[in-house]
Amino acid sequence: KDKRIMVLDRGEKSVEVAINLTKYTPRVVFTTHQKDSSEVA
């Protein structure tokens, strides 16, 4: 109980996987790569 599934953003396929997982559990966490502060304009 109270477990979550974490999906790392590795492209379109990972988005598909995350969306499909919501059919089985509402506890899907989708994470993206945070830009380094030197990369932010």
CHARMM-style PDB file with segment names, atoms N, HN, CA, C and O in Angstrom:
ATOM      1  N   LYS     1       0.831  -1.195   0.000  1.00  0.00      PROA
ATOM      2  CA  LYS     1       0.000   0.000   0.000  1.00  0.00      PROA
ATOM      3  C   LYS     1       0.866   1.246   0.000  1.00  0.00      PROA
ATOM      4  O   LYS     1       2.027   1.222   0.411  1.00  0.00      PROA
ATOM      5  N   ASP     2       0.273   2.336  -0.471  1.00  0.00      PROA
ATOM      6  HN  ASP     2      -0.669   2.355  -0.805  1.00  0.00      PROA
ATOM      7  CA  ASP     2       0.957   3.628  -0.531  1.00  0.00      PROA
ATOM      8  C   ASP     2       2.253   3.581  -1.323  1.00  0.00      PROA
ATOM      9  O   ASP     2       3.160   4.374  -1.071  1.00  0.00      PROA
ATOM     10  N   LYS     3       2.351   2.669  -2.268  1.00  0.00      PROA
ATOM     11  HN  LYS     3       1.614   2.025  -2.472  1.00  0.00      PROA
ATOM     12  CA  LYS     3       3.540   2.618  -3.115  1.00  0.00      PROA
ATOM     13  C   LYS     3       3.257   3.377  -4.398  1.00  0.00      PROA
ATOM     14  O   LYS     3       2.118   3.457  -4.858  1.00  0.00      PROA
ATOM     15  N   ARG     4       4.305   3.923  -4.954  1.00  0.00      PROA
ATOM     16  HN  ARG     4       5.230   3.858  -4.579  1.00  0.00      PROA
ATOM     17  CA  ARG     4       4.196   4.679  -6.189  1.00  0.00      PROA
ATOM     18  C   ARG     4       5.120   4.078  -7.237  1.00  0.00      PROA
ATOM     19  O   ARG     4       6.099   3.403  -6.918  1.00  0.00      PROA
ATOM     20  N   ILE     5       4.787   4.340  -8.486  1.00  0.00      PROA
ATOM     21  HN  ILE     5       3.992   4.889  -8.745  1.00  0.00      PROA
ATOM     22  CA  ILE     5       5.638   3.914  -9.593  1.00  0.00      PROA
ATOM     23  C   ILE     5       6.278   5.169 -10.161  1.00  0.00      PROA
ATOM     24  O   ILE     5       5.581   6.128 -10.494  1.00  0.00      PROA
ATOM     25  N   MET     6       7.611   5.169 -10.275  1.00  0.00      PROA
ATOM     26  HN  MET     6       8.177   4.390 -10.005  1.00  0.00      PROA
ATOM     27  CA  MET     6       8.311   6.317 -10.826  1.00  0.00      PROA
ATOM     28  C   MET     6       8.770   5.986 -12.239  1.00  0.00      PROA
ATOM     29  O   MET     6       9.387   4.949 -12.481  1.00  0.00      PROA
ATOM     30  N   VAL     7       8.458   6.882 -13.163  1.00  0.00      PROA
ATOM     31  HN  VAL     7       7.956   7.725 -12.966  1.00  0.00      PROA
ATOM     32  CA  VAL     7       8.880   6.731 -14.552  1.00  0.00      PROA
ATOM     33  C   VAL     7       9.776   7.914 -14.875  1.00  0.00      PROA
ATOM     34  O   VAL     7       9.387   9.067 -14.688  1.00  0.00      PROA
ATOM     35  N   LEU     8      10.981   7.623 -15.362  1.00  0.00      PROA
ATOM     36  HN  LEU     8      11.297   6.686 -15.514  1.00  0.00      PROA
ATOM     37  CA  LEU     8      11.913   8.677 -15.739  1.00  0.00      PROA
ATOM     38  C   LEU     8      11.702   9.049 -17.196  1.00  0.00      PROA
ATOM     39  O   LEU     8      11.530   8.171 -18.042  1.00  0.00      PROA
ATOM     40  N   ASP     9      11.714  10.330 -17.494  1.00  0.00      PROA
ATOM     41  HN  ASP     9      11.853  11.043 -16.807  1.00  0.00      PROA
ATOM     42  CA  ASP     9      11.510  10.812 -18.859  1.00  0.00      PROA
ATOM     43  C   ASP     9      12.720  10.461 -19.712  1.00  0.00      PROA
ATOM     44  O   ASP     9      13.812  11.002 -19.535  1.00  0.00      PROA
ATOM     45  N   ARG    10      12.496   9.541 -20.638  1.00  0.00      PROA
ATOM     46  HN  ARG    10      11.609   9.101 -20.782  1.00  0.00      PROA
ATOM     47  CA  ARG    10      13.540   9.140 -21.580  1.00  0.00      PROA
ATOM     48  C   ARG    10      13.011   9.208 -23.010  1.00  0.00      PROA
ATOM     49  O   ARG    10      13.514   8.531 -23.907  1.00  0.00      PROA
ATOM     50  N   GLY    11      11.990  10.035 -23.206  1.00  0.00      PROA
ATOM     51  HN  GLY    11      11.581  10.585 -22.478  1.00  0.00      PROA
ATOM     52  CA  GLY    11      11.424  10.184 -24.539  1.00  0.00      PROA
ATOM     53  C   GLY    11       9.956   9.813 -24.576  1.00  0.00      PROA
ATOM     54  O   GLY    11       9.327   9.567 -23.546  1.00  0.00      PROA
ATOM     55  N   GLU    12       9.420   9.779 -25.802  1.00  0.00      PROA
ATOM     56  HN  GLU    12       9.931   9.979 -26.638  1.00  0.00      PROA
ATOM     57  CA  GLU    12       7.984   9.543 -25.976  1.00  0.00      PROA
ATOM     58  C   GLU    12       7.524   8.209 -25.412  1.00  0.00      PROA
ATOM     59  O   GLU    12       6.420   8.114 -24.874  1.00  0.00      PROA
ATOM     60  N   LYS    13       8.344   7.188 -25.524  1.00  0.00      PROA
ATOM     61  HN  LYS    13       9.241   7.265 -25.960  1.00  0.00      PROA
ATOM     62  CA  LYS    13       7.949   5.861 -25.030  1.00  0.00      PROA
ATOM     63  C   LYS    13       7.695   5.896 -23.526  1.00  0.00      PROA
ATOM     64  O   LYS    13       6.764   5.253 -23.042  1.00  0.00      PROA
ATOM     65  N   SER    14       8.507   6.635 -22.789  1.00  0.00      PROA
ATOM     66  HN  SER    14       9.263   7.157 -23.182  1.00  0.00      PROA
ATOM     67  CA  SER    14       8.305   6.696 -21.336  1.00  0.00      PROA
ATOM     68  C   SER    14       7.008   7.425 -20.990  1.00  0.00      PROA
ATOM     69  O   SER    14       6.377   7.113 -19.980  1.00  0.00      PROA
ATOM     70  N   VAL    15       6.605   8.387 -21.813  1.00  0.00      PROA
ATOM     71  HN  VAL    15       7.118   8.640 -22.634  1.00  0.00      PROA
ATOM     72  CA  VAL    15       5.320   9.061 -21.598  1.00  0.00      PROA
ATOM     73  C   VAL    15       4.191   8.063 -21.800  1.00  0.00      PROA
ATOM     74  O   VAL    15       3.250   8.014 -21.008  1.00  0.00      PROA
ATOM     75  N   GLU    16       4.285   7.265 -22.864  1.00  0.00      PROA
ATOM     76  HN  GLU    16       5.050   7.305 -23.507  1.00  0.00      PROA
ATOM     77  CA  GLU    16       3.278   6.232 -23.138  1.00  0.00      PROA
ATOM     78  C   GLU    16       3.174   5.249 -21.976  1.00  0.00      PROA
ATOM     79  O   GLU    16       2.077   4.898 -21.541  1.00  0.00      PROA
ATOM     80  N   VAL    17       4.318   4.816 -21.485  1.00  0.00      PROA
ATOM     81  HN  VAL    17       5.208   5.102 -21.838  1.00  0.00      PROA
ATOM     82  CA  VAL    17       4.345   3.857 -20.378  1.00  0.00      PROA
ATOM     83  C   VAL    17       3.674   4.456 -19.145  1.00  0.00      PROA
ATOM     84  O   VAL    17       2.867   3.794 -18.492  1.00  0.00      PROA
ATOM     85  N   ALA    18       4.004   5.698 -18.826  1.00  0.00      PROA
ATOM     86  HN  ALA    18       4.659   6.236 -19.356  1.00  0.00      PROA
ATOM     87  CA  ALA    18       3.420   6.351 -17.648  1.00  0.00      PROA
ATOM     88  C   ALA    18       1.903   6.456 -17.776  1.00  0.00      PROA
ATOM     89  O   ALA    18       1.173   6.182 -16.824  1.00  0.00      PROA
ATOM     90  N   ILE    19       1.439   6.851 -18.950  1.00  0.00      PROA
ATOM     91  HN  ILE    19       2.032   7.073 -19.723  1.00  0.00      PROA
ATOM     92  CA  ILE    19      -0.009   6.969 -19.162  1.00  0.00      PROA
ATOM     93  C   ILE    19      -0.681   5.607 -19.054  1.00  0.00      PROA
ATOM     94  O   ILE    19      -1.737   5.484 -18.434  1.00  0.00      PROA
ATOM     95  N   ASN    20      -0.079   4.589 -19.649  1.00  0.00      PROA
ATOM     96  HN  ASN    20       0.779   4.689 -20.153  1.00  0.00      PROA
ATOM     97  CA  ASN    20      -0.654   3.244 -19.580  1.00  0.00      PROA
ATOM     98  C   ASN    20      -0.687   2.709 -18.151  1.00  0.00      PROA
ATOM     99  O   ASN    20      -1.618   1.993 -17.783  1.00  0.00      PROA
ATOM    100  N   LEU    21       0.303   3.043 -17.352  1.00  0.00      PROA
ATOM    101  HN  LEU    21       1.060   3.625 -17.651  1.00  0.00      PROA
ATOM    102  CA  LEU    21       0.341   2.581 -15.964  1.00  0.00      PROA
ATOM    103  C   LEU    21      -0.798   3.165 -15.135  1.00  0.00      PROA
ATOM    104  O   LEU    21      -1.217   2.562 -14.147  1.00  0.00      PROA
ATOM    105  N   THR    22      -1.303   4.332 -15.528  1.00  0.00      PROA
ATOM    106  HN  THR    22      -0.963   4.822 -16.331  1.00  0.00      PROA
ATOM    107  CA  THR    22      -2.408   4.927 -14.772  1.00  0.00      PROA
ATOM    108  C   THR    22      -3.687   4.107 -14.901  1.00  0.00      PROA
ATOM    109  O   THR    22      -4.639   4.334 -14.155  1.00  0.00      PROA
ATOM    110  N   LYS    23      -3.724   3.169 -15.825  1.00  0.00      PROA
ATOM    111  HN  LYS    23      -2.950   2.985 -16.431  1.00  0.00      PROA
ATOM    112  CA  LYS    23      -4.869   2.256 -15.929  1.00  0.00      PROA
ATOM    113  C   LYS    23      -4.887   1.279 -14.754  1.00  0.00      PROA
ATOM    114  O   LYS    23      -5.935   0.737 -14.400  1.00  0.00      PROA
ATOM    115  N   TYR    24      -3.714   1.061 -14.156  1.00  0.00      PROA
ATOM    116  HN  TYR    24      -2.863   1.500 -14.444  1.00  0.00      PROA
ATOM    117  CA  TYR    24      -3.576   0.081 -13.079  1.00  0.00      PROA
ATOM    118  C   TYR    24      -3.432   0.718 -11.706  1.00  0.00      PROA
ATOM    119  O   TYR    24      -3.806   0.118 -10.699  1.00  0.00      PROA
ATOM    120  N   THR    25      -2.892   1.929 -11.661  1.00  0.00      PROA
ATOM    121  HN  THR    25      -2.588   2.417 -12.479  1.00  0.00      PROA
ATOM    122  CA  THR    25      -2.704   2.629 -10.390  1.00  0.00      PROA
ATOM    123  C   THR    25      -2.699   4.136 -10.637  1.00  0.00      PROA
ATOM    124  O   THR    25      -2.152   4.594 -11.640  1.00  0.00      PROA
ATOM    125  N   PRO    26      -3.299   4.906  -9.737  1.00  0.00      PROA
ATOM    126  CA  PRO    26      -3.264   6.362  -9.897  1.00  0.00      PROA
ATOM    127  C   PRO    26      -1.957   6.969  -9.377  1.00  0.00      PROA
ATOM    128  O   PRO    26      -1.742   8.177  -9.481  1.00  0.00      PROA
ATOM    129  N   ARG    27      -1.106   6.137  -8.828  1.00  0.00      PROA
ATOM    130  HN  ARG    27      -1.281   5.156  -8.743  1.00  0.00      PROA
ATOM    131  CA  ARG    27       0.108   6.635  -8.175  1.00  0.00      PROA
ATOM    132  C   ARG    27       1.333   6.501  -9.084  1.00  0.00      PROA
ATOM    133  O   ARG    27       2.273   5.766  -8.780  1.00  0.00      PROA
ATOM    134  N   VAL    28       1.299   7.220 -10.192  1.00  0.00      PROA
ATOM    135  HN  VAL    28       0.536   7.817 -10.438  1.00  0.00      PROA
ATOM    136  CA  VAL    28       2.419   7.228 -11.131  1.00  0.00      PROA
ATOM    137  C   VAL    28       3.091   8.593 -11.037  1.00  0.00      PROA
ATOM    138  O   VAL    28       2.445   9.630 -11.184  1.00  0.00      PROA
ATOM    139  N   VAL    29       4.392   8.574 -10.790  1.00  0.00      PROA
ATOM    140  HN  VAL    29       4.917   7.731 -10.671  1.00  0.00      PROA
ATOM    141  CA  VAL    29       5.172   9.807 -10.705  1.00  0.00      PROA
ATOM    142  C   VAL    29       6.055   9.867 -11.943  1.00  0.00      PROA
ATOM    143  O   VAL    29       6.860   8.967 -12.181  1.00  0.00      PROA
ATOM    144  N   PHE    30       5.904  10.927 -12.729  1.00  0.00      PROA
ATOM    145  HN  PHE    30       5.250  11.658 -12.535  1.00  0.00      PROA
ATOM    146  CA  PHE    30       6.687  11.098 -13.956  1.00  0.00      PROA
ATOM    147  C   PHE    30       7.715  12.187 -13.707  1.00  0.00      PROA
ATOM    148  O   PHE    30       7.357  13.319 -13.384  1.00  0.00      PROA
ATOM    149  N   THR    31       8.979  11.856 -13.854  1.00  0.00      PROA
ATOM    150  HN  THR    31       9.271  10.936 -14.116  1.00  0.00      PROA
ATOM    151  CA  THR    31      10.027  12.833 -13.572  1.00  0.00      PROA
ATOM    152  C   THR    31      10.786  13.165 -14.844  1.00  0.00      PROA
ATOM    153  O   THR    31      11.007  12.311 -15.702  1.00  0.00      PROA
ATOM    154  N   THR    32      11.177  14.425 -14.942  1.00  0.00      PROA
ATOM    155  HN  THR    32      10.997  15.119 -14.244  1.00  0.00      PROA
ATOM    156  CA  THR    32      11.947  14.892 -16.089  1.00  0.00      PROA
ATOM    157  C   THR    32      13.314  15.354 -15.612  1.00  0.00      PROA
ATOM    158  O   THR    32      13.539  15.560 -14.420  1.00  0.00      PROA
ATOM    159  N   HSD    33      14.201  15.509 -16.549  1.00  0.00      PROA
ATOM    160  HN  HSD    33      14.018  15.341 -17.518  1.00  0.00      PROA
ATOM    161  CA  HSD    33      15.551  15.969 -16.255  1.00  0.00      PROA
ATOM    162  C   HSD    33      15.506  17.457 -15.931  1.00  0.00      PROA
ATOM    163  O   HSD    33      14.970  18.253 -16.701  1.00  0.00      PROA
ATOM    164  N   GLN    34      16.065  17.819 -14.801  1.00  0.00      PROA
ATOM    165  HN  GLN    34      16.501  17.172 -14.175  1.00  0.00      PROA
ATOM    166  CA  GLN    34      16.132  19.229 -14.434  1.00  0.00      PROA
ATOM    167  C   GLN    34      17.384  19.823 -15.047  1.00  0.00      PROA
ATOM    168  O   GLN    34      18.480  19.279 -14.909  1.00  0.00      PROA
ATOM    169  N   LYS    35      17.208  20.940 -15.721  1.00  0.00      PROA
ATOM    170  HN  LYS    35      16.318  21.382 -15.833  1.00  0.00      PROA
ATOM    171  CA  LYS    35      18.362  21.590 -16.330  1.00  0.00      PROA
ATOM    172  C   LYS    35      19.269  22.147 -15.242  1.00  0.00      PROA
ATOM    173  O   LYS    35      18.809  22.619 -14.203  1.00  0.00      PROA
ATOM    174  N   ASP    36      20.546  22.080 -15.505  1.00  0.00      PROA
ATOM    175  HN  ASP    36      20.919  21.696 -16.350  1.00  0.00      PROA
ATOM    176  CA  ASP    36      21.539  22.674 -14.630  1.00  0.00      PROA
ATOM    177  C   ASP    36      21.347  24.190 -14.662  1.00  0.00      PROA
ATOM    178  O   ASP    36      20.939  24.729 -15.690  1.00  0.00      PROA
ATOM    179  N   SER    37      21.626  24.874 -13.585  1.00  0.00      PROA
ATOM    180  HN  SER    37      21.957  24.436 -12.749  1.00  0.00      PROA
ATOM    181  CA  SER    37      21.402  26.321 -13.542  1.00  0.00      PROA
ATOM    182  C   SER    37      22.199  27.046 -14.623  1.00  0.00      PROA
ATOM    183  O   SER    37      21.804  28.131 -15.049  1.00  0.00      PROA
ATOM    184  N   SER    38      23.312  26.468 -15.074  1.00  0.00      PROA
ATOM    185  HN  SER    38      23.633  25.586 -14.727  1.00  0.00      PROA
ATOM    186  CA  SER    38      24.095  27.089 -16.137  1.00  0.00      PROA
ATOM    187  C   SER    38      23.425  26.925 -17.499  1.00  0.00      PROA
ATOM    188  O   SER    38      23.761  27.645 -18.439  1.00  0.00      PROA
ATOM    189  N   GLU    39      22.469  25.976 -17.621  1.00  0.00      PROA
ATOM    190  HN  GLU    39      22.196  25.392 -16.858  1.00  0.00      PROA
ATOM    191  CA  GLU    39      21.774  25.740 -18.881  1.00  0.00      PROA
ATOM    192  C   GLU    39      20.541  26.616 -19.029  1.00  0.00      PROA
ATOM    193  O   GLU    39      20.009  26.741 -20.132  1.00  0.00      PROA
ATOM    194  N   VAL    40      20.078  27.218 -17.956  1.00  0.00      PROA
ATOM    195  HN  VAL    40      20.509  27.116 -17.059  1.00  0.00      PROA
ATOM    196  CA  VAL    40      18.859  28.020 -17.986  1.00  0.00      PROA
ATOM    197  C   VAL    40      19.180  29.387 -18.570  1.00  0.00      PROA
ATOM    198  O   VAL    40      20.143  30.037 -18.164  1.00  0.00      PROA
ATOM    199  N   ALA    41      18.364  29.816 -19.528  1.00  0.00      PROA
ATOM    200  HN  ALA    41      17.582  29.288 -19.858  1.00  0.00      PROA
ATOM    201  CA  ALA    41      18.615  31.113 -20.188  1.00  0.00      PROA
ATOM    202  C   ALA    41      18.148  32.265 -19.335  1.00  0.00      PROA
ATOM    203  OT1 ALA    41      18.280  33.422 -19.733  1.00  0.00      PROA
TER     204      ALA     41
END
